[in-house]
Amino acid sequence: MSDTIEEKTNPFLTPIQIIEPKNKLPDYTFDQLPSLQKEVLTAHGWTDLMPVQRKTIPYMLNARDMLIQSKTGSGKTGAFVLPLLQVIEPTHLFPQALILVPTRELALQVQSEIELLAKGSGIRSTPIFGGVGYEPQLRALREGVHIIVATPGRLLDHAQRGHIDFLSVRDLVMDEADEMLSMGFYPDMQRIRKYLPKEIACTMFSATIPQTVKSLAREFQRPNADFLSLSYDQVIANNLEHRYYMCDVMEKDTLTIKVLEWENPESCMIFCNMKKDVAYLEQVLTNFGFVVGALSGDVPQKQRESILNDFRTKKLPILICTDVAARGIDVSHVTHVIVFDHPDDHEVYVHRSGRTARAGRSGVAISLITPVEEIELQKTAADFGIQFSKMPPITEEQIAKKIRERTRIYLERHKRTLGQRSQERMRRYLPLVEELAQIEEDKELLAFLLDRYYWEQYGKN
């Protein structure tokens, strides 16, 4: 009943900080669960609810719109599945709950949890996501389902073709809302909202709550929506997460690229100790395809002002700089800070990381650390009481998979905007696509087009 993604939190730990609504509801207990749910959970060895479940279930049962912050691995999936199963009317074989997730993997994981918890209830659910054929999904929808677990793109395809009856949907759940925004789902979710009934309960879950998530919540939730936060460590409690990756000194440029591709930051500052590294990194990232600006003592004032203006207005998503060059920069929308070199002066790290998580927003500070620098990192942690999370290496396979997911999202979204004439013109190329896909050497032409398309979209999403 814990989250099905890599578990990093003991789900039964007591959060060190809980922020609840002013008109909070009493906690929900295991004994209050319907007998069928208790039997299912007991059969799997569960005899208690996790903190996020105890806190969340009462609000969902009362149809109160909530924005909930809770860490991956804390039991979030059960927190929304258990109450949904209580409010579903099994004899009404139409969609009554919609769960939106960012990836097909998460859709399958949530679907698996529903199947486990709904055993014996007669409640049907189906996952809907791209990258697979339409027919099995259509068959499930025709036969009738109570809960739909979907990625936004494929759900919109079905909606626009009239495959889904949304009239009975009473609950909308958005899981990993911050990730959905970072992957550019926002326009799709706006379109989905138009298909849903006006009076609908909306519950949003996110491990972090940056300003973008709060803005999204206002779009989808009623004015009286409330906020619930469960923090399991001081890092999350302070809305600033400190992470670091280990690497060799000669691998830092490659690792910077990996981190940027993995995180896809909305706004990022990269700090180097020396001017020569600023210039070098600017060239490396630009050659790779990133849109970057660089500030050091060698940059003329007029050019500096132009770069800063573009960064402030979000035309420039990445700014590489030294500490001296960064003085006087006051930008509150920075979502990520990358520390290319750990500073000799430990207090400088605090200033660098403090460029993000400003004005109530959340942020991430990511350090690229050599074995020698790890000693200094540990001293910084001790000096300032900072909890650093050591991250596992990011593999090429993981990045490639994530880039493919984003590319599919962008393509599907743009395809849906085509008019009839444009769609007819597009179909002229289908025979060529089939030809290229059959010849091994020609597949690279398709890969070239996809890669070029992705980087043209970079920064627009």
Secondary structure, DSSP 8 states (H G I E B T S, - for coil): ---SS---S-TTS--SEEE--TT------GGGS-HHHHHHHHHTT--S--HHHHHHHHHHHTT--EEEE--TTSSHHHHHHHHHHHH--TTS-S--EEEE-SSHHHHHHHHHHHHHHTTTTT--EEEE-SSS-SHHHHHHHHH--SEEEE-HHHHHHHHHTT----TT--EEEESSHHHHHHTT-HHHHHHHHHHS-SS-EEEEEESS--HHHHHHHHHHS-TT-EEEEEESSHHHHTTEEEEEEE--GGGHHHHHHHHHHHH--SSEEEE-SSHHHHHHHHHHHHHHT--EEEE-TTS-HHHHHHHHHHHHTTS--EEEE-HHHHTT---TT--EEEESS--SSHHHHHHHHTTSS-TT--EEEEEEE-HHHHHHHHHHHHHHT--EEE-----HHHHHHHHHHHHHHHHHHHHHT--HHHHHHHHTTHHHHHHHHHSTTTHHHHHHHHHHHHHHHTTT-
